[in-house]
Amino acid sequence: MGPAVEEFERNFAQLCGVKYAIGVSNGTDAIFLALKVLGIGEGNEVITAPNTFLATVGAIVQTGALPRLVDVANDYNIDPEKIEAAINE
């Protein structure tokens, strides 16, 4: 916190072309907050790749949602052809 963080937030917001940016302590907090802003919570499922960093799944669970793991393609990114089959009501 303090002037250095405030300056970083101002500069980052300007770089992104947005009015505001908020610095957080780590990537897990950033993922959690992004999910909450999107309204993700209990009763939701979030699709991600099984080779993601543990914090991704941790942030999903922290919101109350359930992670749905979809296998990766040969390039090690989530296989877009398998996403639709993982979508539930």
Phi and psi restraints in degrees (range 20) as a CNS / XPLOR table:
assign (resid 1 and name C) (resid 2 and name N)
       (resid 2 and name CA) (resid 2 and name C) 1.0 105.5 20.0 2
assign (resid 2 and name N) (resid 2 and name CA)
       (resid 2 and name C) (resid 3 and name N) 1.0 -170.8 20.0 2
assign (resid 2 and name C) (resid 3 and name N)
       (resid 3 and name CA) (resid 3 and name C) 1.0 -62.0 20.0 2
assign (resid 3 and name N) (resid 3 and name CA)
       (resid 3 and name C) (resid 4 and name N) 1.0 -36.0 20.0 2
assign (resid 3 and name C) (resid 4 and name N)
       (resid 4 and name CA) (resid 4 and name C) 1.0 -65.1 20.0 2
assign (resid 4 and name N) (resid 4 and name CA)
       (resid 4 and name C) (resid 5 and name N) 1.0 -41.4 20.0 2
assign (resid 4 and name C) (resid 5 and name N)
       (resid 5 and name CA) (resid 5 and name C) 1.0 -68.8 20.0 2
assign (resid 5 and name N) (resid 5 and name CA)
       (resid 5 and name C) (resid 6 and name N) 1.0 -41.6 20.0 2
assign (resid 5 and name C) (resid 6 and name N)
       (resid 6 and name CA) (resid 6 and name C) 1.0 -60.6 20.0 2
assign (resid 6 and name N) (resid 6 and name CA)
       (resid 6 and name C) (resid 7 and name N) 1.0 -40.9 20.0 2
assign (resid 6 and name C) (resid 7 and name N)
       (resid 7 and name CA) (resid 7 and name C) 1.0 -66.0 20.0 2
assign (resid 7 and name N) (resid 7 and name CA)
       (resid 7 and name C) (resid 8 and name N) 1.0 -43.6 20.0 2
assign (resid 7 and name C) (resid 8 and name N)
       (resid 8 and name CA) (resid 8 and name C) 1.0 -58.8 20.0 2
assign (resid 8 and name N) (resid 8 and name CA)
       (resid 8 and name C) (resid 9 and name N) 1.0 -46.3 20.0 2
assign (resid 8 and name C) (resid 9 and name N)
       (resid 9 and name CA) (resid 9 and name C) 1.0 -60.8 20.0 2
assign (resid 9 and name N) (resid 9 and name CA)
       (resid 9 and name C) (resid 10 and name N) 1.0 -43.9 20.0 2
assign (resid 9 and name C) (resid 10 and name N)
       (resid 10 and name CA) (resid 10 and name C) 1.0 -61.2 20.0 2
assign (resid 10 and name N) (resid 10 and name CA)
       (resid 10 and name C) (resid 11 and name N) 1.0 -48.6 20.0 2
assign (resid 10 and name C) (resid 11 and name N)
       (resid 11 and name CA) (resid 11 and name C) 1.0 -65.6 20.0 2
assign (resid 11 and name N) (resid 11 and name CA)
       (resid 11 and name C) (resid 12 and name N) 1.0 -39.5 20.0 2
assign (resid 11 and name C) (resid 12 and name N)
       (resid 12 and name CA) (resid 12 and name C) 1.0 -67.9 20.0 2
assign (resid 12 and name N) (resid 12 and name CA)
       (resid 12 and name C) (resid 13 and name N) 1.0 -40.9 20.0 2
assign (resid 12 and name C) (resid 13 and name N)
       (resid 13 and name CA) (resid 13 and name C) 1.0 -61.3 20.0 2
assign (resid 13 and name N) (resid 13 and name CA)
       (resid 13 and name C) (resid 14 and name N) 1.0 -42.7 20.0 2
assign (resid 13 and name C) (resid 14 and name N)
       (resid 14 and name CA) (resid 14 and name C) 1.0 -63.2 20.0 2
assign (resid 14 and name N) (resid 14 and name CA)
       (resid 14 and name C) (resid 15 and name N) 1.0 -44.0 20.0 2
assign (resid 14 and name C) (resid 15 and name N)
       (resid 15 and name CA) (resid 15 and name C) 1.0 -60.0 20.0 2
assign (resid 15 and name N) (resid 15 and name CA)
       (resid 15 and name C) (resid 16 and name N) 1.0 -38.5 20.0 2
assign (resid 15 and name C) (resid 16 and name N)
       (resid 16 and name CA) (resid 16 and name C) 1.0 -83.7 20.0 2
assign (resid 16 and name N) (resid 16 and name CA)
       (resid 16 and name C) (resid 17 and name N) 1.0 -7.9 20.0 2
assign (resid 16 and name C) (resid 17 and name N)
       (resid 17 and name CA) (resid 17 and name C) 1.0 72.1 20.0 2
assign (resid 17 and name N) (resid 17 and name CA)
       (resid 17 and name C) (resid 18 and name N) 1.0 31.8 20.0 2
assign (resid 17 and name C) (resid 18 and name N)
       (resid 18 and name CA) (resid 18 and name C) 1.0 -122.1 20.0 2
assign (resid 18 and name N) (resid 18 and name CA)
       (resid 18 and name C) (resid 19 and name N) 1.0 166.7 20.0 2
assign (resid 18 and name C) (resid 19 and name N)
       (resid 19 and name CA) (resid 19 and name C) 1.0 -75.8 20.0 2
assign (resid 19 and name N) (resid 19 and name CA)
       (resid 19 and name C) (resid 20 and name N) 1.0 -37.0 20.0 2
assign (resid 19 and name C) (resid 20 and name N)
       (resid 20 and name CA) (resid 20 and name C) 1.0 -135.5 20.0 2
assign (resid 20 and name N) (resid 20 and name CA)
       (resid 20 and name C) (resid 21 and name N) 1.0 153.7 20.0 2
assign (resid 20 and name C) (resid 21 and name N)
       (resid 21 and name CA) (resid 21 and name C) 1.0 -142.1 20.0 2
assign (resid 21 and name N) (resid 21 and name CA)
       (resid 21 and name C) (resid 22 and name N) 1.0 145.4 20.0 2
assign (resid 21 and name C) (resid 22 and name N)
       (resid 22 and name CA) (resid 22 and name C) 1.0 -124.5 20.0 2
assign (resid 22 and name N) (resid 22 and name CA)
       (resid 22 and name C) (resid 23 and name N) 1.0 122.3 20.0 2
assign (resid 22 and name C) (resid 23 and name N)
       (resid 23 and name CA) (resid 23 and name C) 1.0 -78.9 20.0 2
assign (resid 23 and name N) (resid 23 and name CA)
       (resid 23 and name C) (resid 24 and name N) 1.0 140.0 20.0 2
assign (resid 23 and name C) (resid 24 and name N)
       (resid 24 and name CA) (resid 24 and name C) 1.0 -124.5 20.0 2
assign (resid 24 and name N) (resid 24 and name CA)
       (resid 24 and name C) (resid 25 and name N) 1.0 170.6 20.0 2
assign (resid 24 and name C) (resid 25 and name N)
       (resid 25 and name CA) (resid 25 and name C) 1.0 -75.5 20.0 2
assign (resid 25 and name N) (resid 25 and name CA)
       (resid 25 and name C) (resid 26 and name N) 1.0 -25.0 20.0 2
assign (resid 25 and name C) (resid 26 and name N)
       (resid 26 and name CA) (resid 26 and name C) 1.0 -163.3 20.0 2
assign (resid 26 and name N) (resid 26 and name CA)
       (resid 26 and name C) (resid 27 and name N) 1.0 173.6 20.0 2
assign (resid 26 and name C) (resid 27 and name N)
       (resid 27 and name CA) (resid 27 and name C) 1.0 -65.6 20.0 2
assign (resid 27 and name N) (resid 27 and name CA)
       (resid 27 and name C) (resid 28 and name N) 1.0 -33.9 20.0 2
assign (resid 27 and name C) (resid 28 and name N)
       (resid 28 and name CA) (resid 28 and name C) 1.0 -62.4 20.0 2
assign (resid 28 and name N) (resid 28 and name CA)
       (resid 28 and name C) (resid 29 and name N) 1.0 -45.5 20.0 2
assign (resid 28 and name C) (resid 29 and name N)
       (resid 29 and name CA) (resid 29 and name C) 1.0 -61.7 20.0 2
assign (resid 29 and name N) (resid 29 and name CA)
       (resid 29 and name C) (resid 30 and name N) 1.0 -39.1 20.0 2
assign (resid 29 and name C) (resid 30 and name N)
       (resid 30 and name CA) (resid 30 and name C) 1.0 -63.1 20.0 2
assign (resid 30 and name N) (resid 30 and name CA)
       (resid 30 and name C) (resid 31 and name N) 1.0 -44.1 20.0 2
assign (resid 30 and name C) (resid 31 and name N)
       (resid 31 and name CA) (resid 31 and name C) 1.0 -64.6 20.0 2
assign (resid 31 and name N) (resid 31 and name CA)
       (resid 31 and name C) (resid 32 and name N) 1.0 -45.9 20.0 2
assign (resid 31 and name C) (resid 32 and name N)
       (resid 32 and name CA) (resid 32 and name C) 1.0 -57.5 20.0 2
assign (resid 32 and name N) (resid 32 and name CA)
       (resid 32 and name C) (resid 33 and name N) 1.0 -48.9 20.0 2
assign (resid 32 and name C) (resid 33 and name N)
       (resid 33 and name CA) (resid 33 and name C) 1.0 -64.5 20.0 2
assign (resid 33 and name N) (resid 33 and name CA)
       (resid 33 and name C) (resid 34 and name N) 1.0 -39.3 20.0 2
assign (resid 33 and name C) (resid 34 and name N)
       (resid 34 and name CA) (resid 34 and name C) 1.0 -61.6 20.0 2
assign (resid 34 and name N) (resid 34 and name CA)
       (resid 34 and name C) (resid 35 and name N) 1.0 -42.9 20.0 2
assign (resid 34 and name C) (resid 35 and name N)
       (resid 35 and name CA) (resid 35 and name C) 1.0 -63.6 20.0 2
assign (resid 35 and name N) (resid 35 and name CA)
       (resid 35 and name C) (resid 36 and name N) 1.0 -43.3 20.0 2
assign (resid 35 and name C) (resid 36 and name N)
       (resid 36 and name CA) (resid 36 and name C) 1.0 -63.7 20.0 2
assign (resid 36 and name N) (resid 36 and name CA)
       (resid 36 and name C) (resid 37 and name N) 1.0 -41.4 20.0 2
assign (resid 36 and name C) (resid 37 and name N)
       (resid 37 and name CA) (resid 37 and name C) 1.0 -61.7 20.0 2
assign (resid 37 and name N) (resid 37 and name CA)
       (resid 37 and name C) (resid 38 and name N) 1.0 -32.7 20.0 2
assign (resid 37 and name C) (resid 38 and name N)
       (resid 38 and name CA) (resid 38 and name C) 1.0 -79.5 20.0 2
assign (resid 38 and name N) (resid 38 and name CA)
       (resid 38 and name C) (resid 39 and name N) 1.0 -1.7 20.0 2
assign (resid 38 and name C) (resid 39 and name N)
       (resid 39 and name CA) (resid 39 and name C) 1.0 82.3 20.0 2
assign (resid 39 and name N) (resid 39 and name CA)
       (resid 39 and name C) (resid 40 and name N) 1.0 16.5 20.0 2
assign (resid 39 and name C) (resid 40 and name N)
       (resid 40 and name CA) (resid 40 and name C) 1.0 -77.4 20.0 2
assign (resid 40 and name N) (resid 40 and name CA)
       (resid 40 and name C) (resid 41 and name N) 1.0 133.5 20.0 2
assign (resid 40 and name C) (resid 41 and name N)
       (resid 41 and name CA) (resid 41 and name C) 1.0 -169.0 20.0 2
assign (resid 41 and name N) (resid 41 and name CA)
       (resid 41 and name C) (resid 42 and name N) 1.0 -155.5 20.0 2
assign (resid 41 and name C) (resid 42 and name N)
       (resid 42 and name CA) (resid 42 and name C) 1.0 -56.1 20.0 2
assign (resid 42 and name N) (resid 42 and name CA)
       (resid 42 and name C) (resid 43 and name N) 1.0 134.9 20.0 2
assign (resid 42 and name C) (resid 43 and name N)
       (resid 43 and name CA) (resid 43 and name C) 1.0 92.2 20.0 2
assign (resid 43 and name N) (resid 43 and name CA)
       (resid 43 and name C) (resid 44 and name N) 1.0 -9.8 20.0 2
assign (resid 43 and name C) (resid 44 and name N)
       (resid 44 and name CA) (resid 44 and name C) 1.0 -96.5 20.0 2
assign (resid 44 and name N) (resid 44 and name CA)
       (resid 44 and name C) (resid 45 and name N) 1.0 158.0 20.0 2
assign (resid 44 and name C) (resid 45 and name N)
       (resid 45 and name CA) (resid 45 and name C) 1.0 -121.8 20.0 2
assign (resid 45 and name N) (resid 45 and name CA)
       (resid 45 and name C) (resid 46 and name N) 1.0 142.8 20.0 2
assign (resid 45 and name C) (resid 46 and name N)
       (resid 46 and name CA) (resid 46 and name C) 1.0 -121.9 20.0 2
assign (resid 46 and name N) (resid 46 and name CA)
       (resid 46 and name C) (resid 47 and name N) 1.0 123.9 20.0 2
assign (resid 46 and name C) (resid 47 and name N)
       (resid 47 and name CA) (resid 47 and name C) 1.0 -85.7 20.0 2
assign (resid 47 and name N) (resid 47 and name CA)
       (resid 47 and name C) (resid 48 and name N) 1.0 131.1 20.0 2
assign (resid 47 and name C) (resid 48 and name N)
       (resid 48 and name CA) (resid 48 and name C) 1.0 -149.3 20.0 2
assign (resid 48 and name N) (resid 48 and name CA)
       (resid 48 and name C) (resid 49 and name N) 1.0 171.3 20.0 2
assign (resid 48 and name C) (resid 49 and name N)
       (resid 49 and name CA) (resid 49 and name C) 1.0 -86.1 20.0 2
assign (resid 49 and name N) (resid 49 and name CA)
       (resid 49 and name C) (resid 50 and name N) 1.0 147.0 20.0 2
assign (resid 49 and name C) (resid 50 and name N)
       (resid 50 and name CA) (resid 50 and name C) 1.0 -69.4 20.0 2
assign (resid 50 and name N) (resid 50 and name CA)
       (resid 50 and name C) (resid 51 and name N) 1.0 -17.5 20.0 2
assign (resid 50 and name C) (resid 51 and name N)
       (resid 51 and name CA) (resid 51 and name C) 1.0 -95.2 20.0 2
assign (resid 51 and name N) (resid 51 and name CA)
       (resid 51 and name C) (resid 52 and name N) 1.0 16.6 20.0 2
assign (resid 51 and name C) (resid 52 and name N)
       (resid 52 and name CA) (resid 52 and name C) 1.0 -71.5 20.0 2
assign (resid 52 and name N) (resid 52 and name CA)
       (resid 52 and name C) (resid 53 and name N) 1.0 165.4 20.0 2
assign (resid 52 and name C) (resid 53 and name N)
       (resid 53 and name CA) (resid 53 and name C) 1.0 -68.6 20.0 2
assign (resid 53 and name N) (resid 53 and name CA)
       (resid 53 and name C) (resid 54 and name N) 1.0 145.5 20.0 2
assign (resid 53 and name C) (resid 54 and name N)
       (resid 54 and name CA) (resid 54 and name C) 1.0 -52.4 20.0 2
assign (resid 54 and name N) (resid 54 and name CA)
       (resid 54 and name C) (resid 55 and name N) 1.0 -35.1 20.0 2
assign (resid 54 and name C) (resid 55 and name N)
       (resid 55 and name CA) (resid 55 and name C) 1.0 -62.2 20.0 2
assign (resid 55 and name N) (resid 55 and name CA)
       (resid 55 and name C) (resid 56 and name N) 1.0 -29.4 20.0 2
assign (resid 55 and name C) (resid 56 and name N)
       (resid 56 and name CA) (resid 56 and name C) 1.0 -61.9 20.0 2
assign (resid 56 and name N) (resid 56 and name CA)
       (resid 56 and name C) (resid 57 and name N) 1.0 -51.3 20.0 2
assign (resid 56 and name C) (resid 57 and name N)
       (resid 57 and name CA) (resid 57 and name C) 1.0 -65.6 20.0 2
assign (resid 57 and name N) (resid 57 and name CA)
       (resid 57 and name C) (resid 58 and name N) 1.0 -38.5 20.0 2
assign (resid 57 and name C) (resid 58 and name N)
       (resid 58 and name CA) (resid 58 and name C) 1.0 -59.9 20.0 2
assign (resid 58 and name N) (resid 58 and name CA)
       (resid 58 and name C) (resid 59 and name N) 1.0 -42.4 20.0 2
assign (resid 58 and name C) (resid 59 and name N)
       (resid 59 and name CA) (resid 59 and name C) 1.0 -67.4 20.0 2
assign (resid 59 and name N) (resid 59 and name CA)
       (resid 59 and name C) (resid 60 and name N) 1.0 -38.1 20.0 2
assign (resid 59 and name C) (resid 60 and name N)
       (resid 60 and name CA) (resid 60 and name C) 1.0 -61.3 20.0 2
assign (resid 60 and name N) (resid 60 and name CA)
       (resid 60 and name C) (resid 61 and name N) 1.0 -49.0 20.0 2
assign (resid 60 and name C) (resid 61 and name N)
       (resid 61 and name CA) (resid 61 and name C) 1.0 -63.5 20.0 2
assign (resid 61 and name N) (resid 61 and name CA)
       (resid 61 and name C) (resid 62 and name N) 1.0 -38.0 20.0 2
assign (resid 61 and name C) (resid 62 and name N)
       (resid 62 and name CA) (resid 62 and name C) 1.0 -61.2 20.0 2
assign (resid 62 and name N) (resid 62 and name CA)
       (resid 62 and name C) (resid 63 and name N) 1.0 -29.4 20.0 2
assign (resid 62 and name C) (resid 63 and name N)
       (resid 63 and name CA) (resid 63 and name C) 1.0 -76.3 20.0 2
assign (resid 63 and name N) (resid 63 and name CA)
       (resid 63 and name C) (resid 64 and name N) 1.0 -14.8 20.0 2
assign (resid 63 and name C) (resid 64 and name N)
       (resid 64 and name CA) (resid 64 and name C) 1.0 99.9 20.0 2
assign (resid 64 and name N) (resid 64 and name CA)
       (resid 64 and name C) (resid 65 and name N) 1.0 -5.4 20.0 2
assign (resid 64 and name C) (resid 65 and name N)
       (resid 65 and name CA) (resid 65 and name C) 1.0 -82.9 20.0 2
assign (resid 65 and name N) (resid 65 and name CA)
       (resid 65 and name C) (resid 66 and name N) 1.0 169.9 20.0 2
assign (resid 65 and name C) (resid 66 and name N)
       (resid 66 and name CA) (resid 66 and name C) 1.0 -110.4 20.0 2
assign (resid 66 and name N) (resid 66 and name CA)
       (resid 66 and name C) (resid 67 and name N) 1.0 131.2 20.0 2
assign (resid 66 and name C) (resid 67 and name N)
       (resid 67 and name CA) (resid 67 and name C) 1.0 -75.2 20.0 2
assign (resid 67 and name N) (resid 67 and name CA)
       (resid 67 and name C) (resid 68 and name N) 1.0 138.7 20.0 2
assign (resid 67 and name C) (resid 68 and name N)
       (resid 68 and name CA) (resid 68 and name C) 1.0 -116.7 20.0 2
assign (resid 68 and name N) (resid 68 and name CA)
       (resid 68 and name C) (resid 69 and name N) 1.0 115.6 20.0 2
assign (resid 68 and name C) (resid 69 and name N)
       (resid 69 and name CA) (resid 69 and name C) 1.0 -91.2 20.0 2
assign (resid 69 and name N) (resid 69 and name CA)
       (resid 69 and name C) (resid 70 and name N) 1.0 127.2 20.0 2
assign (resid 69 and name C) (resid 70 and name N)
       (resid 70 and name CA) (resid 70 and name C) 1.0 -116.6 20.0 2
assign (resid 70 and name N) (resid 70 and name CA)
       (resid 70 and name C) (resid 71 and name N) 1.0 131.4 20.0 2
assign (resid 70 and name C) (resid 71 and name N)
       (resid 71 and name CA) (resid 71 and name C) 1.0 -59.4 20.0 2
assign (resid 71 and name N) (resid 71 and name CA)
       (resid 71 and name C) (resid 72 and name N) 1.0 162.9 20.0 2
assign (resid 71 and name C) (resid 72 and name N)
       (resid 72 and name CA) (resid 72 and name C) 1.0 -97.9 20.0 2
assign (resid 72 and name N) (resid 72 and name CA)
       (resid 72 and name C) (resid 73 and name N) 1.0 160.7 20.0 2
assign (resid 72 and name C) (resid 73 and name N)
       (resid 73 and name CA) (resid 73 and name C) 1.0 -89.5 20.0 2
assign (resid 73 and name N) (resid 73 and name CA)
       (resid 73 and name C) (resid 74 and name N) 1.0 -174.5 20.0 2
assign (resid 73 and name C) (resid 74 and name N)
       (resid 74 and name CA) (resid 74 and name C) 1.0 -61.9 20.0 2
assign (resid 74 and name N) (resid 74 and name CA)
       (resid 74 and name C) (resid 75 and name N) 1.0 -21.3 20.0 2
assign (resid 74 and name C) (resid 75 and name N)
       (resid 75 and name CA) (resid 75 and name C) 1.0 -89.2 20.0 2
assign (resid 75 and name N) (resid 75 and name CA)
       (resid 75 and name C) (resid 76 and name N) 1.0 5.0 20.0 2
assign (resid 75 and name C) (resid 76 and name N)
       (resid 76 and name CA) (resid 76 and name C) 1.0 72.6 20.0 2
assign (resid 76 and name N) (resid 76 and name CA)
       (resid 76 and name C) (resid 77 and name N) 1.0 7.1 20.0 2
assign (resid 76 and name C) (resid 77 and name N)
       (resid 77 and name CA) (resid 77 and name C) 1.0 -94.2 20.0 2
assign (resid 77 and name N) (resid 77 and name CA)
       (resid 77 and name C) (resid 78 and name N) 1.0 158.9 20.0 2
assign (resid 77 and name C) (resid 78 and name N)
       (resid 78 and name CA) (resid 78 and name C) 1.0 -53.3 20.0 2
assign (resid 78 and name N) (resid 78 and name CA)
       (resid 78 and name C) (resid 79 and name N) 1.0 137.3 20.0 2
assign (resid 78 and name C) (resid 79 and name N)
       (resid 79 and name CA) (resid 79 and name C) 1.0 -79.3 20.0 2
assign (resid 79 and name N) (resid 79 and name CA)
       (resid 79 and name C) (resid 80 and name N) 1.0 108.1 20.0 2
assign (resid 79 and name C) (resid 80 and name N)
       (resid 80 and name CA) (resid 80 and name C) 1.0 -61.1 20.0 2
assign (resid 80 and name N) (resid 80 and name CA)
       (resid 80 and name C) (resid 81 and name N) 1.0 -24.9 20.0 2
assign (resid 80 and name C) (resid 81 and name N)
       (resid 81 and name CA) (resid 81 and name C) 1.0 -74.1 20.0 2
assign (resid 81 and name N) (resid 81 and name CA)
       (resid 81 and name C) (resid 82 and name N) 1.0 -13.7 20.0 2
assign (resid 81 and name C) (resid 82 and name N)
       (resid 82 and name CA) (resid 82 and name C) 1.0 -103.5 20.0 2
assign (resid 82 and name N) (resid 82 and name CA)
       (resid 82 and name C) (resid 83 and name N) 1.0 -6.1 20.0 2
assign (resid 82 and name C) (resid 83 and name N)
       (resid 83 and name CA) (resid 83 and name C) 1.0 -66.8 20.0 2
assign (resid 83 and name N) (resid 83 and name CA)
       (resid 83 and name C) (resid 84 and name N) 1.0 -47.6 20.0 2
assign (resid 83 and name C) (resid 84 and name N)
       (resid 84 and name CA) (resid 84 and name C) 1.0 -57.5 20.0 2
assign (resid 84 and name N) (resid 84 and name CA)
       (resid 84 and name C) (resid 85 and name N) 1.0 -38.5 20.0 2
assign (resid 84 and name C) (resid 85 and name N)
       (resid 85 and name CA) (resid 85 and name C) 1.0 -66.3 20.0 2
assign (resid 85 and name N) (resid 85 and name CA)
       (resid 85 and name C) (resid 86 and name N) 1.0 -20.4 20.0 2
assign (resid 85 and name C) (resid 86 and name N)
       (resid 86 and name CA) (resid 86 and name C) 1.0 -89.6 20.0 2
assign (resid 86 and name N) (resid 86 and name CA)
       (resid 86 and name C) (resid 87 and name N) 1.0 -7.1 20.0 2
assign (resid 86 and name C) (resid 87 and name N)
       (resid 87 and name CA) (resid 87 and name C) 1.0 -81.3 20.0 2
assign (resid 87 and name N) (resid 87 and name CA)
       (resid 87 and name C) (resid 88 and name N) 1.0 126.6 20.0 2
assign (resid 87 and name C) (resid 88 and name N)
       (resid 88 and name CA) (resid 88 and name C) 1.0 -107.9 20.0 2
assign (resid 88 and name N) (resid 88 and name CA)
       (resid 88 and name C) (resid 89 and name N) 1.0 174.2 20.0 2
